[in-house]
Amino acid sequence: MGVYTHEAEVFRTKKALACTYDNEDAKVLGIEHTLMNINLPAIMRVEPAEDSISFISEGKEYWFDKKGVEDIDALTQAAWKCGHMSVTAILLNAPRLFGSRGEKALLDKVIHPDFQWEDPEAFISAFSMNTEEGAAYFRAFIEFLSERYMRDDAKYGRITGYIVSNEVDSQRIWGNAGDKTEEEYCKEYTKALHTAWEASHKYWEYAQVFLSLDHCWMERFDPFRPLGSYKGRDVVDLVLKYSEEMGGFGWGIAYHPYPEDLRYPDFYNDRKPEFYFDTLQITYKNMEVLHAYLGQEAFLYQGQRRPIILSEQGFNSKEDEFSEKQGAAAYVLAYEKMKKLPGILWMTNHAYIDNLKEFGLHLGIRARNEDGTPGRKRPIYEAMRAMGTEEEAKWRAWAREFIGEALYDQLEAPVVHECEKDKSQDMEFG
């Protein structure tokens, strides 16, 4: 049952936005949910200090950096005060980035023993679940966050669930555990999911836990590194297998259905995504495939669908009028498609303003001023604001005309083939 007894949040719409906490735009846009990165090496420490917080997990005392925790408090409290906006936390284990304190004694315990320190693209480590200390620190990390941010009174704001690591099908970059087969990696990763589920449900029975995937489904992001880059569907199948071996628990999927090429916002013109279970990619164009795949009986948990959230995706602006209209039309079509899929809880636009470290992309619904403040509003801002209001129908009509009525109608409610595509004719010439 858990320590806390409040009911699960019920949202009026399915729109969410990253990096919006206490500002007027969040209210204008009707945002009810956001996300936040929380990095274990940024808030945990090995030795106590005057500015640390003590916490007991499994009978052992752990220490959390007071300043790091208060920084999280400020954001979660601001979000909660802004219309009771709740947060899904993305749990990271980055030794050098995301605010890591760089405490060697801690990194020695929590960074995966096979983390490839020499790889400059290994931004984040996997959680070390096959070592006793690594697993214990991870459990304490989850229990501390759950005890603090899932309270009935929302004293520190409200976290409703956890995404464990980031895009683990591209683990070499976003959850590095060294060279591993899919089976080796997913077995340890499922332990992290299971621990997150157990530790959070100790405090609140409605806590959600998600595995994180990019948009590669039946292809590898890096086909030349097969021991560090996997097919998303293989990861999903293996997590199901190993979670059942652990007795079963209610994990879901945090998917990133970016357009095929992140530079181009017109996902409706993507070529790789198809409406078969063996499609190479799942983008916004064919998100229905993911919904259908997880709707199979083998994936049900206690007779219910596993939840899906679209937790990171966006539409790049090329800083011209046409691409920004493409982004607005794409958002409307994506939202209308998602509304028809009950298993998808919400979709997050990434991001609020452009991120300077986003590989040259401009994904904000507002541009970024030189001083880092929100700049001009792009057309997608107004499209987002309209969803879930009386203006939604007007924007749908505009997007349908902009994209083309035939293509829009085909993609708004496509037929999904719950099978593999017949490729027997692919090499025949006539």
Phi, psi and omega per residue, in radians:
M1 nan -0.639 -3.141
G2 1.607 2.902 -3.121
V3 -1.309 -0.669 -3.054
Y4 -1.742 2.596 -2.949
T5 -2.144 0.069 -3.129
H6 -1.148 2.673 -3.119
E7 -1.294 2.850 3.066
A8 -1.180 2.564 3.133
E9 -1.118 2.514 3.039
V10 -2.075 2.132 -3.056
F11 -1.770 2.547 -3.141
R12 -1.301 -0.587 3.133
T13 -2.274 3.123 3.122
K14 -1.898 0.364 -3.118
K15 -1.745 2.446 3.096
A16 -2.425 2.866 -3.090
L17 -2.567 2.337 3.121
A18 -1.345 2.548 3.005
C19 1.101 0.695 2.958
T20 -2.141 2.087 -3.130
Y21 -2.080 -1.745 -3.098
D22 -1.805 1.469 3.030
N23 -2.534 2.842 -3.055
E24 -1.134 -0.567 -3.126
D25 -1.044 -0.697 -3.136
A26 -1.033 -0.687 3.128
K27 -1.235 -0.768 3.141
V28 -1.067 -0.706 -3.091
L29 -1.394 -0.247 -3.120
G30 1.288 0.629 -3.098
I31 -1.405 2.253 -3.128
E32 -2.010 -0.119 -3.063
H33 -2.569 2.505 3.083
T34 -2.516 3.131 -3.118
L35 -2.221 2.820 -3.123
M36 -2.648 2.323 3.008
N37 -1.363 2.291 3.009
I38 -2.239 2.044 -3.037
N39 -1.778 2.122 -3.098
L40 -0.937 -0.862 -3.124
P41 -1.193 -0.094 3.076
A42 -1.513 -0.388 -3.046
I43 -2.172 -0.253 3.103
M44 -1.704 2.739 3.095
R45 -2.578 2.784 -3.093
V46 -1.501 -0.776 -3.061
E47 -1.827 2.507 3.094
P48 -1.218 2.700 3.067
A49 -2.584 3.014 -3.120
E50 -1.061 -0.574 -3.086
D51 -1.764 0.660 3.130
S52 -2.114 2.774 -3.125
I53 -1.970 2.265 3.138
S54 -1.515 2.489 3.090
F55 -2.584 2.405 -3.124
I56 -1.797 2.202 3.053
S57 -2.303 2.212 3.134
E58 0.919 0.643 3.070
G59 1.415 0.029 -3.113
K60 -2.033 2.534 -3.117
E61 -1.538 2.325 3.068
Y62 -2.168 2.795 -3.050
W63 -2.173 2.403 -3.140
F64 -2.147 2.425 -3.116
D65 -1.218 2.088 -3.042
K66 -1.064 -0.762 -3.128
K67 -1.108 -0.750 3.125
G68 -1.101 -0.701 3.132
V69 -1.200 -0.717 3.136
E70 -1.151 -0.526 3.045
D71 -1.109 -0.698 3.072
I72 -1.161 -0.770 3.108
D73 -0.904 -0.809 -3.062
A74 -1.035 -0.671 -3.109
L75 -1.342 -0.798 -3.116
T76 -1.197 -0.621 3.087
Q77 -1.187 -0.714 3.113
A78 -1.090 -0.730 3.122
A79 -1.097 -0.746 -3.104
W80 -1.158 -0.666 3.119
K81 -1.215 -0.353 -3.137
C82 -1.588 1.185 3.106
G83 1.307 0.521 3.141
H84 0.985 0.789 3.080
M85 -1.288 2.217 3.134
S86 -1.750 2.922 -2.991
V87 -2.201 2.426 2.854
T88 -1.812 2.179 -3.067
A89 -1.586 2.312 3.040
I90 -1.662 1.977 -3.021
L91 -1.554 2.131 -3.074
L92 -2.113 2.826 3.119
N93 -2.403 1.052 -3.038
A94 -1.633 2.115 -3.076
P95 -1.314 -0.434 -3.013
R96 -2.101 -0.349 -3.036
L97 -2.021 -3.066 3.055
F98 0.934 0.725 3.036
G99 1.351 0.257 -3.136
S100 -0.970 2.361 3.095
R101 -1.354 -0.237 3.069
G102 1.213 0.406 -3.131
E103 -1.250 1.967 -3.032
K104 -1.035 -0.717 -3.122
A105 -1.056 -0.639 3.102
L106 -1.288 -0.809 -3.120
L107 -1.027 -0.630 3.122
D108 -1.088 -0.487 -3.117
K109 -1.558 -0.604 -2.930
V110 -1.889 -0.442 3.126
I111 -1.279 2.447 -3.086
H112 -1.011 2.334 -3.089
P113 -1.042 -0.376 3.134
D114 -1.798 0.229 3.108
F115 -1.003 2.363 -3.063
Q116 -1.587 1.456 -3.073
W117 -1.018 -0.526 -3.062
E118 -1.384 -0.196 -3.111
D119 -1.487 1.993 -3.098
P120 -1.164 -0.294 3.121
E121 -1.669 0.072 3.068
A122 -1.494 1.472 -3.021
F123 -1.355 -0.568 -3.027
I124 -2.349 2.494 3.067
S125 -1.590 2.647 2.909
A126 -1.180 2.747 2.992
F127 -1.295 2.416 -3.044
S128 -1.515 1.575 -3.039
M129 -1.646 -0.153 3.130
N130 -1.726 0.089 3.011
T131 -1.969 2.506 -3.059
E132 -1.084 -0.779 -3.113
E133 -1.214 -0.745 -3.140
G134 -1.046 -0.774 3.141
A135 -1.160 -0.650 -3.125
A136 -1.199 -0.726 3.100
Y137 -1.132 -0.679 3.120
F138 -1.115 -0.763 3.106
R139 -1.070 -0.762 3.132
A140 -1.100 -0.660 3.086
F141 -1.007 -0.851 -3.131
I142 -1.186 -0.778 -3.107
E143 -1.106 -0.705 3.128
F144 -1.083 -0.835 -3.137
L145 -1.105 -0.710 -3.114
S146 -1.177 -0.760 3.130
E147 -1.087 -0.614 -3.041
R148 -1.495 -0.671 -2.940
Y149 -1.955 0.074 3.071
M150 -1.978 0.265 -3.108
R151 -1.051 2.659 3.082
D152 -1.085 -0.640 -3.078
D153 -1.533 -0.037 3.139
A154 0.863 0.686 -3.105
K155 -0.961 -0.671 -3.114
Y156 -1.880 0.328 -3.009
G157 1.626 -3.047 -3.010
R158 -2.340 2.108 2.935
I159 -1.843 2.288 -3.081
T160 -1.862 -0.194 -3.129
G161 -3.095 3.105 -3.022
Y162 -2.311 2.374 2.910
I163 -1.763 2.107 -3.029
V164 -1.589 1.915 -3.085
S165 1.172 -2.990 -3.048
N166 -2.357 2.233 3.030
E167 0.762 1.092 -3.014
V168 -1.264 -0.210 3.008
D169 -1.224 -0.301 2.984
S170 -1.965 0.987 -2.952
Q171 -1.111 -0.516 -3.120
R172 -0.958 -0.592 -3.084
I173 -1.647 -0.808 -2.877
W174 -1.924 -0.039 3.108
G175 -2.875 0.984 -2.870
N176 -1.198 2.235 3.049
A177 -2.296 0.456 -3.081
G178 1.319 -3.086 -3.137
D179 -1.219 2.080 -3.116
K180 -2.468 2.538 2.955
T181 -1.210 2.852 3.092
E182 -0.977 -0.726 -3.100
E183 -1.123 -0.791 -3.124
E184 -1.094 -0.821 -3.086
Y185 -1.165 -0.822 -3.049
C186 -1.195 -0.514 3.114
K187 -1.143 -0.752 3.120
E188 -1.257 -0.679 3.141
Y189 -1.103 -0.667 3.117
T190 -1.117 -0.548 3.041
K191 -1.066 -0.693 3.115
A192 -1.154 -0.758 3.082
L193 -1.031 -0.787 -3.106
H194 -1.119 -0.741 3.107
T195 -1.092 -0.752 3.119
A196 -1.076 -0.678 3.118
W197 -1.139 -0.882 -3.123
E198 -1.087 -0.807 -3.049
A199 -1.190 -0.639 3.132
S200 -1.333 -0.668 -3.140
H201 -1.257 -0.248 2.987
K202 -1.070 -0.475 -3.089
Y203 -1.876 -0.628 -3.080
W204 -2.599 2.148 -3.006
E205 -1.231 -0.264 -3.117
Y206 -1.703 0.085 3.136
A207 -1.042 2.431 -3.120
Q208 -1.927 2.595 -3.132
V209 -2.323 2.279 -3.034
F210 -2.222 2.490 2.905
L211 -1.562 2.636 -3.006
S212 -1.963 2.281 -3.127
L213 -2.367 2.566 2.991
D214 -1.451 -2.789 -3.037
H215 -1.652 0.056 3.098
C216 -1.434 2.120 -3.022
W217 -1.889 -1.043 3.107
M218 -2.051 0.495 2.968
E219 -2.452 2.828 3.107
R220 -1.685 2.458 3.057
F221 -1.032 -0.692 3.105
D222 -2.193 1.585 -3.080
P223 -1.140 -0.261 -3.133
F224 -1.538 -0.051 3.096
R225 -2.230 1.166 -3.047
P226 -1.132 -0.277 3.102
L227 -1.630 0.115 3.086
G228 -2.420 0.068 -3.109
S229 -2.540 2.130 -2.990
Y230 -2.132 2.875 3.010
K231 -1.369 2.318 -3.093
G232 -0.988 -0.711 -3.104
R233 -1.134 -0.629 3.099
D234 -1.091 -0.711 3.126
V235 -1.087 -0.799 -3.137
V236 -1.052 -0.796 -3.120
D237 -1.116 -0.704 -3.118
L238 -1.256 -0.666 3.080
V239 -1.089 -0.688 3.075
L240 -1.058 -0.824 -3.119
K241 -1.026 -0.886 -3.061
Y242 -1.275 -0.563 3.109
S243 -1.178 -0.627 3.084
E244 -1.172 -0.612 3.082
E245 -1.134 -0.443 3.106
M246 -1.532 0.056 3.122
G247 1.813 -0.097 3.101
G248 1.526 2.398 3.031
F249 -2.771 2.944 -2.872
G250 -1.618 0.910 3.100
W251 -1.194 2.718 3.038
G252 -2.249 -2.951 -3.093
I253 -2.142 2.266 2.970
A254 -1.793 1.810 -3.004
Y255 -1.793 2.704 -3.130
H256 -2.150 1.405 -3.038
P257 -1.456 0.906 3.050
Y258 -0.942 2.749 2.992
P259 -0.983 2.770 -3.114
E260 -0.867 -0.842 3.032
D261 -1.957 2.014 -3.016
L262 -1.069 -0.294 -3.122
R263 -1.344 -0.360 -3.032
Y264 -1.958 2.134 -3.030
P265 -1.362 -0.255 -3.017
D266 -1.436 1.258 -3.127
F267 -1.009 -0.439 -3.110
Y268 -1.152 -0.212 3.056
N269 -1.832 0.141 3.104
D270 -0.970 2.559 -3.131
R271 -1.787 -0.668 -3.062
K272 -1.205 -0.716 -3.075
P273 -1.133 2.262 3.079
E274 -2.220 3.014 -3.039
F275 -1.824 0.801 3.072
Y276 -2.201 2.775 -3.123
F277 -1.157 -0.315 3.129
D278 -1.860 0.450 3.050
T279 -1.007 2.545 -3.125
L280 -1.157 -0.720 -3.115
Q281 -2.301 2.674 2.932
I282 -2.050 1.944 3.066
T283 -2.011 -3.009 3.054
Y284 -0.986 -0.502 -3.074
K285 -1.042 -0.716 -3.056
N286 -2.208 0.631 3.138
M287 -0.999 -0.368 3.122
E288 -1.070 -0.454 3.123
V289 -1.128 -0.778 3.110
L290 -1.081 -0.739 -3.136
H291 -1.082 -0.759 -3.140
A292 -1.213 -0.682 -3.110
Y293 -1.107 -0.777 3.127
L294 -1.318 -0.210 3.094
G295 -1.431 -0.093 3.111
Q296 -1.131 2.610 -3.054
E297 -0.990 -0.620 -3.095
A298 -1.092 -0.430 -3.085
F299 -1.637 -0.151 -3.114
L300 -1.141 2.529 3.072
Y301 -2.083 2.072 -3.073
Q302 0.919 0.684 3.074
G303 1.384 0.025 -3.081
Q304 -2.034 2.686 3.064
R305 -1.069 2.528 2.970
R306 -1.347 2.443 -3.084
P307 -1.254 2.555 3.021
I308 -2.116 2.351 2.931
I309 -2.169 2.509 3.042
L310 -1.696 1.658 -2.822
S311 -1.687 -0.246 3.087
E312 -2.726 1.991 3.067
Q313 -3.002 2.770 -3.114
G314 -2.951 -3.116 -3.035
F315 -2.197 2.009 -3.051
N316 -1.212 2.362 2.985
S317 -1.664 2.299 3.023
K318 -1.598 0.298 3.131
E319 1.092 0.617 3.037
D320 -2.388 2.805 -3.032
E321 -1.092 -0.721 -3.045
F322 -1.173 -0.831 -3.122
S323 -1.112 -0.555 3.140
E324 -1.304 -0.541 2.992
K325 -1.199 -0.655 3.055
Q326 -1.022 -0.753 -3.137
G327 -1.103 -0.705 3.131
A328 -1.165 -0.788 3.123
A329 -1.113 -0.683 3.129
A330 -1.104 -0.716 3.137
Y331 -1.095 -0.767 -3.122
V332 -1.088 -0.832 -3.133
L333 -1.091 -0.767 3.138
A334 -1.049 -0.740 -3.119
Y335 -1.150 -0.736 3.136
E336 -1.143 -0.649 3.084
K337 -1.136 -0.817 -3.068
M338 -1.110 -0.627 -3.133
K339 -0.999 -0.500 -3.096
K340 -1.438 -0.051 -3.048
L341 -1.983 1.724 -3.030
P342 -1.109 -0.405 -3.120
G343 -1.344 -0.209 3.104
I344 -1.684 2.043 -3.010
L345 -1.345 -0.756 3.125
W346 -2.900 2.864 3.103
M347 -2.216 2.361 -3.078
T348 -1.811 2.236 2.987
N349 -1.502 2.388 -3.098
H350 -2.110 1.757 0.407
A351 -2.544 -2.985 3.125
Y352 -1.239 -0.970 2.998
I353 -2.148 2.803 -3.117
D354 -0.994 2.441 3.102
N355 -1.734 2.207 -3.094
L356 -1.122 -0.371 -3.094
K357 -1.900 0.611 -3.086
E358 -1.825 0.682 3.029
F359 1.002 0.611 3.086
G360 1.436 0.042 -3.138
L361 -1.481 2.686 3.064
H362 -2.096 1.521 -3.004
L363 -1.742 0.000 -3.087
G364 -1.272 2.601 2.988
I365 -1.370 -0.235 2.951
R366 -2.219 2.526 3.049
A367 -1.193 3.005 -3.114
R368 -1.957 2.177 3.034
N369 -1.243 2.827 -3.119
E370 -1.044 -0.508 3.140
D371 -1.537 0.123 3.087
G372 1.547 -0.031 3.121
T373 -1.458 2.804 3.131
P374 -1.086 2.318 3.127
G375 -1.758 -2.561 -3.051
R376 -1.086 2.624 3.119
K377 -1.483 2.223 3.061
R378 -1.432 2.841 -3.132
P379 -0.968 -0.511 -3.137
I380 -1.102 -0.464 3.098
Y381 -1.018 -0.866 -3.122
E382 -1.216 -0.593 3.091
A383 -1.108 -0.755 3.118
M384 -1.128 -0.767 -3.140
R385 -1.008 -0.644 -3.049
A386 -1.296 -0.447 -3.094
M387 -1.110 2.335 -3.124
G388 1.430 0.164 3.101
T389 -2.150 -3.125 3.114
E390 -1.150 -0.304 -3.123
E391 -1.477 -0.096 -3.064
E392 -1.037 -0.742 -3.101
A393 -1.082 -0.661 3.124
K394 -1.117 -0.746 -3.141
W395 -1.237 -0.606 3.066
R396 -1.076 -0.758 3.128
A397 -1.097 -0.703 3.110
W398 -1.129 -0.814 -3.126
A399 -1.101 -0.683 3.132
R400 -1.083 -0.718 3.127
E401 -1.243 -0.701 -3.104
F402 -1.136 -0.809 -3.104
I403 -1.300 -0.591 -3.042
G404 2.009 2.184 -2.996
E405 -1.029 -0.755 -3.091
A406 -1.108 -0.824 -3.124
L407 -1.172 -0.750 3.138
Y408 -1.034 -0.846 -3.109
D409 -1.111 -0.649 3.140
Q410 -1.137 -0.676 -3.043
L411 -1.526 -0.366 -3.087
E412 -1.175 -0.586 3.115
A413 -2.518 1.234 -3.051
P414 -1.341 2.857 3.054
V415 -1.546 2.204 3.091
V416 -1.766 2.282 3.101
H417 -1.653 1.898 -3.057
E418 -1.415 1.081 -3.104
C419 -2.861 3.118 3.031
E420 -1.445 2.591 3.107
K421 -1.254 2.419 3.096
D422 -1.313 1.933 -3.108
K423 -1.805 0.219 -3.060
S424 -1.137 -0.399 -3.116
Q425 -1.695 -0.023 -2.970
D426 -1.088 -0.513 -3.058
M427 -1.852 0.245 3.113
E428 -1.619 2.362 -3.126
F429 -1.966 2.446 -3.131
G430 -2.668 nan nan
